[in-house]
Structure formats: C-alpha cells, structure tokens
Amino acid sequence: MNRLFGSVRSRATLGATLVVAVALVAAGTALLLSLRANLTGEAGTRAERSAQAVASELAARTPLDKLSGLDAEDTPVQILDEDGVLLAASEDLERISGTGTSEVTPAPAPSDEDDRDDPDDRDDDRDNRDDDSLDPGEIAPGASYTNGTATIDGDTEDYRFAAVEVETPDRGRLTVHAGAPLAAEHSAVGTALTAMLIGFPLLLGVVAAVTWLVTGRALRPVEGIRREMAAITASEDLRRRVPEPATHDEVARLARTTNATLAALEASVERQRAFVADASHELRSPIASLRTQLEVAAAHPELLDLDGAVEDTVRLQNLAADLLLLARLDTGERPAGTRVDLAALAREAAAGREGVTVEAEPVEVSGSRGQLSRVLANLLDNAERHARERITVTVRREGGAAVVGVADDGEGVAEADRERIFERFVRLDAARSRDDGGAGLGLAIARDVAVRHGGTLTAGAAPAGGALFELRLPLAGADRGTPRA
C-alpha cells in the first residue's frame, strides 16, 4: 500500500477522488431526502384535500352511503366515531394499516330507537367535551399525517394518510382518514438513486483520470529535475544544471532556485579547491626552508640559523591559525553576542605600534571580541606594510552603524584592485618577498569576520593619498540583517 501511494501523483489522485466522492455522497443524500420530503408532502396535501372533501359532506348531513369520497378508486377512506368505531370505508378497501384501526367493514347500523338520541343527552355530551370542541358542522383546522399501506382490489401500495376531524350535527365528533398513494414518490426516489449509483462511479472515474493526467503533466518537470540532479550526483559534475520550464509557476521557481544552489555549490567547491591548493603552496615554502635549516644543522651544527628557524616556525604557526579561522568562518560559525567597545579595542590594537594615531569615540557593537580584535590587527598590519610615516585609526558613530577607519599615507590601492585584495592568497606587489608580504590571508579574514558580524569591509582612498579601509558594523542592540556570503 505504501508503495502504491508512494508518489505525489498517486496521493493527489486519491485525495481528489475521495473529496469528490464525499461531496457527491453528501449532495446525493441531501437531494434524495429533499425529493422524498417534497413528494411525501405533496401526497399528504392530496390526502388532506380528500379528507376535507369527505368531512365537508359529513358536516352537511350527507348520509354515509351517499358520500362521494368513498367511491374513489385510488384513495382509501375510513370514517371513525369518537370511540374509534369504523362507521364507513371505501367500497373496494380490503386491508389497511397506519390509520389507528385495521377494520375495513363498518359496524352494524344502530336501530331507530338507538339512533334517536335525546337532545338533552347531546347537550350534556357537548358540555362534557374539552375546550377544543367544535360546533356542529365545523371542521377542525389542519390535519395529522401517518404512513401506512392499503389493499384495494388486490393491489397493495404505500399511502400517506391524513386525518381530519369534523363535528356533525347528528353523529357527533367523527374522524375522516383519507390516503394518497406514494407510488410516485417511490418511483422518483428509486429513479434518482439508480441514476446516482450509475453516474457517481463514472464521474469519480473521470475525476480520477483527469487528476492523474493533470498531476502527471504538472509533475513532469519535477521528474526531469530529479533525473538531472541524480545524474549530477552520480557524475559529480557541478557545472551541469537542471532544466528550467518556460513557465512562471512553482516548478519553474524550484528549477531556478536549484540552479542557483548548484551555482553556489560549484563556486564553493572551486573556492575550497583553490584554497587547498593555495594553502598547500603557502605551507610548502616555510616547511621546506625549515627542513633545510634542520638538515644543515644536523650535518653542521655550527651553521644552524636559529633565528631563521624560529621565524619560519612562527610563520607556520600564524598561517595555521589563519587557515583554522577561515575554516571556522566557512562552516558558518556565528560570533558570540557580547558587547565590545570598538574605541577601547582600537587603542589596544594600536598600542606599541609606531606612527599610529587613534581618534575614537566610545561605540559599542555586539560580537566576538577576539575576532574583531583580529580584524583591527590585520588592518593595522596591512597599513604598516604600505604606510610611509603615519597611520590614522578613527572610530565614530554614523547613523545606526559603528564605523572604524584605518588610513595610511602610502601609495594606496588602485580602484581596479579594491575588491580583489580581499580574495584569499592575493598579493598585489609581486616583487614583495613572502616574508614581508605575508600569506595574503589577512584582508580575506578581516572581511569574512565583518560579514559574519552583519557588517561590511571596503577599501577606498584616504585623504592623505594612501589607502582607507572602513569597517561598518551595526550598533549593539540593532538588527544585524542577513550576512552576505
């Protein structure tokens, strides 16, 4: 069962068919009940008219054997007295039920002496009646209804019976039961039910087929995306893209988003490959230099360059720390949410450096003190390598952001290179030695940390003609926004 309905197409078809089936059953049931109620009401109305007609004749002192309503072929009639004794019934009535009495043969007529009632006795009877008594010749308003059966000339059918009371001048209170056949109601309900039993399954089949076809057509691009993604996974070729349908629906947006994700994944993988290659290249030189010095020292201890070995070891240590920090930043590590005073941090970073001037006002941001201190240290290290005499550090509040500026009086950065310098392992001065120029990771680390803190790091021109690096971070308590990748 799970395998049968394991696809969206199957579940959508089943769901749509079930919903339509429930709606059809509910609508069909309501229709049948309404049809039956209407037809039963019409039969009751006909029965009441027949009973009213007989009651009118009785109120007009028409003898029982002269009543025209007893001759109707399809309308069984019974006339009962106050004691429930049958006084008259339709001529061809053989059996009846549902009227309170099953008798179809009237009781013997009373004798003349019995038939002559004392007027005083009738008055006494009227005085003893309930408050709802009728005047002689008056017919009670409304009627009561019951369902039953009657057999007329050997044919038994269902009937709707109406009971009407009438006060006769000579016989007292009489009750007239008249029936109307329910054959039309049964026939109409049966025909409607048969049509539903035949039509509903056909309609459900059409709904299921249409839903299956429409869902399959709608999901066809999704299947194409799935196949292409499976092929990309198997081939590990991130240059491939999934097909994008020429529509503007959710599937097309899914395809475009998938391709954007593949592009970002491809760029990330290429970046990691380049990072690994560059890191291997950067590590090779100090390791080879350190090994050479150690091998020479092992053969000729008097030639050991201890200072050079220490410098190479420190450089390896710093490079390993940079690579570890970049790896943590690439994994999406979020900075701690502690308050940091940038003015105090700038003064600490500038302490002990020659030619560095700090102009700062107290400004607090939320983040990692260690990472932000690393940013300022990297910016100052970069400025020291390029400055002639003076480096200026400023900290100020600008709108809802804290701005840290590090400016030098060196040659500055060409406008075409102001973004490239933030790439990893990039050195603009090819003639500069590795020992002086560093590994090319300082500015890359600084920007990554700024982005993780919801800020930016840009390069521009300083007023003195050198380079100006501006770090912008949201103030403590302000929304950081979404960091840029």
N, C-alpha and C positions, 0 to 999 in steps of 0.2 A: 504493500500500500504506500509506504514511504517513497519507494522508487517510482511508483506510478504517478504520484503527485509531487515529485521532487523538483519540478520545473515551475517557473513563474507562469508560463503559458498554461499548464495544466491547472494550477491553482486559480488563475484568473478565470478560466473557462468554468471550472466547478463553482467558484463563487458567484459568477454572474448567473449561471443556470439555477443555483439554489435560491438566489434573491428573486429572480423572475418567477420561479416555481412557488415560493411563499406568497408573492404578490398575487399570482394567478389564483391560488387556492383561496386566499382571503377574499379577493374580488368575486370569485365564483360562488363562494359560500354566501357572501352578502347578497349577490344577485338572486340566488335561489331562494333565500329566506324572504327577500323583498317580494319576489314574484309570487311565492306561495302565500304570503300575507295579503297581498293585493287581491289575488284570485279568491282566497278564502273570505276576504271582506266583501267582495262582490257577491259571492254565493250567500253570505249572511244577509246582505241587503235584499236579495231576491226572496229569500225565505221570510224575512220580516215583512216585505210587501204582501206576500201570500197570506201570512198570518193576520196582518192588519185587515186584509180584504174579508177574510172569514169572520174576524171579530166584528167588523162593521155590520155584516149581515146578522150576526147574533144580537148585536145591540139594537137592530131594527126589528126584533122579534121574528126573524125568519125561522121557520121550523127546521129541525135538524135534517130531515130528509129532503129539504128543498135547498140546502146550501150548495152553491155552485162550486165552491172551492174543493168539495170532496170528489169532484169528477175529474180533476186534473190528473193526467197520466204520469207525469214525472215529478209531482210534488206531493209527497205523503203528508197527510194532515191527521192530527189527533186532537180531540176536544175532551178536556177533563174538567170535572167539577172540583169544588173546594176540597173534597175528601180524596182526590186523586182517582176517582172512578171514571173509567172511559165511557163517554156518552156517545161519541161518534168518531168514525175514522174513514179514511179513503176506501173506496169500494174494492180496489184490487190490492190493497195492502195485506201482505201475508205475514211478514215478520218485521220487527223494528227494535232498535236499541238506541240509547242515548237521549231519550226524552223523559226518563223518570218512570216509565211504565212500558212493559213489552206487550201489553194486551193490544190486540187488533180487532177484537169482537166487542161491540158495545154491550153494556149491561142491559137486562130486560127493562122495557119502559115501565114506569110506575102506573098503578091503577088510577082511575079517575078520582077516587076518593083521596088517594095519596097525593095525587097531582094538585088537588085543590088545597092549597095552603091557606092557613088563616092569616089575613093581613096583619093581625096583631103580632103573630109569630114572626113574620118577615120584619116588622118594625123592631121587635126585640132583637132579632139577629143583627140588624143594622146597628142597633145601639151597642151591641157587644163586639163589633168589629174594631180593628185598630184604627189609629188616626189616619193611616194611608188608604182608607176605604174610598171606593169610587161611587159616584152617583149612578143610579140606574141609567143604562145606555151609554155610559162613559167608558172609554178605552184607556188603559194605563199607558202613560208615555214611555217610550223606549222598549227594549226587549232584552231578554237574556239568551245567550248563544251556547250551544253544545255541538259536539261532533258525534256522529253515530252512523249506523247502517240501516238500510231498509230493503225489503224484498218486495218487489211489485211485479206481478205476473211472472214469477220465477226468476227475475233478474235482481241480483243483489248488488248494491252500489253503496259508496260512502256519501253521506249527506251532511250538510251544515244546517242545523235546526235552530229556529228562532221561536221563543216562547213569548206570547203576548197575552196579557190578562184583560178581561172585559167584564163589566158589571151589567148583567142582563136584568130586565125588569121581572122576568118570570122564573129564571133558573138560578139566580144569584151569581156569585163570582165563578167565572169559567176561565180556563187557560187553554189557549189555542197553540198547538205545536205544529209548525209547518217547516218542511225541509226543502233545500235546493241541492241538486247533485254537485259533487266535487269532481266529476269526471274531467271537466275542462282544466281544473287546477292540477290534477294528477297528470294529465296528458302534457300540459305545458311544462311542468316541472321535470317530468321524465324526458321530454324532448331536449330541454336545456341541459340537463345533466348528461344525456348521451352526447350532445354536441361538445360539452366541456371535456368529457372523457376521451373523445377522439381528437378534439382540437388542441387541448393543452399539451399532450405529449409531442404533437407535431410542432407546436410553437416553441416548446422547450428545445426540441432538436434543432430548429432554425437558430434559436438564440445561441446554443452551444456551438454550432458550426460557424456562425458569424463571429462570435467571440474568439474562437480558435484561430480563424483566418486573420482577423484584425490584430489579435495579440501577436501572432506569429510574424505578421508584416512589421509591426511596431518593434518587435524584439530582434528582427533580423540584423540591424546594425550592431546591436549589443553582442550578438553572437560573432559578428565579424571582428569587433573589438576584442572579444575574448580569445578568438583564434590567433589574432595578431599578437596579443600580449603573451600567449603561450609560446608562440614562435620566437618572440623576443627573449623570453626567459630561457628557452632552450638554446638559442644561438648566442646569448649574452651580447648581442649587438644593440647597444643603446642608441645607435644612430637611426634605427628604424622607428616609424611612427604608425599609430593606428589610423584606420580610415575615418575621415570625418564626413558624415552625411550632409548633403546640401539642404538641410532643414534648420529650423530655429527652435527646436524643441529640447527637452531634457536630454535626449540621447546625444544630440549634437553637442550640447554643452558638456556632457560627460566625456565625449571624444576629445574636445578641445582641452578640457582640464587634464585628461590623461596624457595628451601630447605635451602639455606644459610640464606635467610632472616628470615625464620621460626626459624632456629637455633639461630640467633642473637636475635630475639624477645623472644624466650624461655629463653635465658641467661639473657636478660634484665629484664624479668618478675621475674625470680628467684632471680636476684640480688635485685630488688625492694622489693620482699617479705622478703628476708634476711635483707635488710636494714631497713624495717619497724619493723621486729621482734627485730633486734639488737637495733634500736633506742628506741623502747618501753622498752626493758630490761635496757638500759642505763639510761633512764629517770626515771624508777621506783625507783631506789635506792635513788637518791638525793631528789626526791619528797617525798618518804616515810620517809626519815630522817628529812626533813624539816617539814613535817606534825607532826612527833612525837615530835620534839622540840616545835612546836607551841602548841600542845595539852598539853604537860607537863607545858609549860609556862602559859597556860590558867588556869590550876589547881593549879600550884605552881609558881607564878611569880618570887619568889626568886631563882628558879632553871633555869631560862632562860639562855641558852647558846647563847648569841647574836653573838659572833664571828663565831660559827659553823653554825648558820642560815645564816649569811652573806656569808660564804664560799660556802654553798650549793646553795644559790641563784646565786652567781657569776658563779658557775659551771653550773647551769642550763642555765644561760644566754649565756655562752660560747658554751655549747652544742647546744642550739637552733640556735645560729649564725652559727655554723659549719653545722648543718643539712640544714639550709636555703641556705648556699653557695653551698653545694653539690646538692641540688635540682635545683638551677640555672644552675650549671655546667651540670647536667644530661639533662636539656632541650636544651642544645646546645648553651647556651649564648656565644656570641663572645666577646672577650675583646676589650676595646677601643684601637684605634690606635695612642696613644700618645707616644712621645719619653720619655724613662726612663733611667736615668744614674744608672747602677747597682752598681757602686762603691759608689756613694752617698747613694743609698738605703741600701747597706750592712753596711755602717758606722752608719746610723740611726738605723737599726735593732740591731746592736751590742752595741749601746750607753746604758750605765747603767748596762750592764751585766759584771760580774766579770770573769776574766780569758779568755776573748775573744780577740783575736788578728786579725786585719784586714789588709790584704796585697792586695791592689786593684789598678788597673789602670783604667782610665776613659773608659767605654764601654757603648754604648747606644743601647737599644733594643726598639722595638715597642710593646706596650701592655698596660695593666691596671696597674697603679702604685699601687693601693690598693691591687689587687690580688697578684702581685709579692712581695709586702711587706709582705703579709700574708705567702707566701711560705718561705721567709727567716726567718720570726719569728717562723714558725713551725719547720724548720730545726734546728734553734738555741735552741728552747725549747727541742727538742728531744736530741740534743747534750748535753745540760746541765744536763739532767736526767742520762746520761750514762758516762760523762767525769769524770776523776779523778781530774785533775787540769787545763788542758789547752784545749782551743778550737781555731781553726785557720780557718779564713774565707779568701778565695782568690778569686779575680775577675781578669780574664785575657781574652785576645782575642786569639782564636785558629782557624785559617782559616777564614771561613765565619760565625763563631759562637762565642757567648759570653759564657764563662764557669765560673760558680760560684761553688766553692768547700767549703764544711763545714766539717771539720775533727775534731775528738776528740781523746783523749788518753785513752778511756775506753776499754772495753773488745771486742768491735767490734760486727759484725753481722756474724753469720755462713753463709757459702755460700749457703746452702740449704734454708735459710730463707730470702735471699736478695730480692726476689720478693714477698714473702708472707707478708712482713711487710708493703707493700703498699696497702694491702687489707683493707677494712673498718672494724673497730671494732676488729682489730687484736692486741693482746699483746703477745710479746714473753716471758716475765717474768711473769709466772702465779702467783708467790708468791708476786709480787708487788701489793700494795694496789691500789684501784681505784683512790684515791686522788693523789697518787704520779705518777701513770702510765698514767693518762688521759683516754679519751674515746676510743683511738685507731683510731682517725679520722685525726690527724694532717698530717701524711705522705700521706694518701689517698688524702686529699685535695691538698697537695703540688703537687703530680703527676698529678692530674686532671687539675690543673691550668697550669702546664708545657705543658701538651698535648694540651690544648686549645690555648696556645700561639705558637704552632708549634714546641715545643721543647721536651726534654726528661729529666727524673729524675731517676738516677740509684744509687744503693748502692754498695760500694766496701770496700776495706781495705785501711786504712790510713797509711802513712809511719811510724807513731808513734805506730802503732799496733791497733788503735781503728777503728772506722767506718768512712768512707768517703762518703759523699753524693755529687754528681755532677749534677748541673743543667745546661743544654745546651739549649741556645735559639738563634734563628737567629738574626744577627745584624740588626739594623734599616735600612730599605731600601732593605733588602734581602728578597727572597721568603721564605715564611714560610713552604710551602709544605702542604700536607694534614695531619691534625691532626689524630693521632691514637685514636681509640675508647678505 
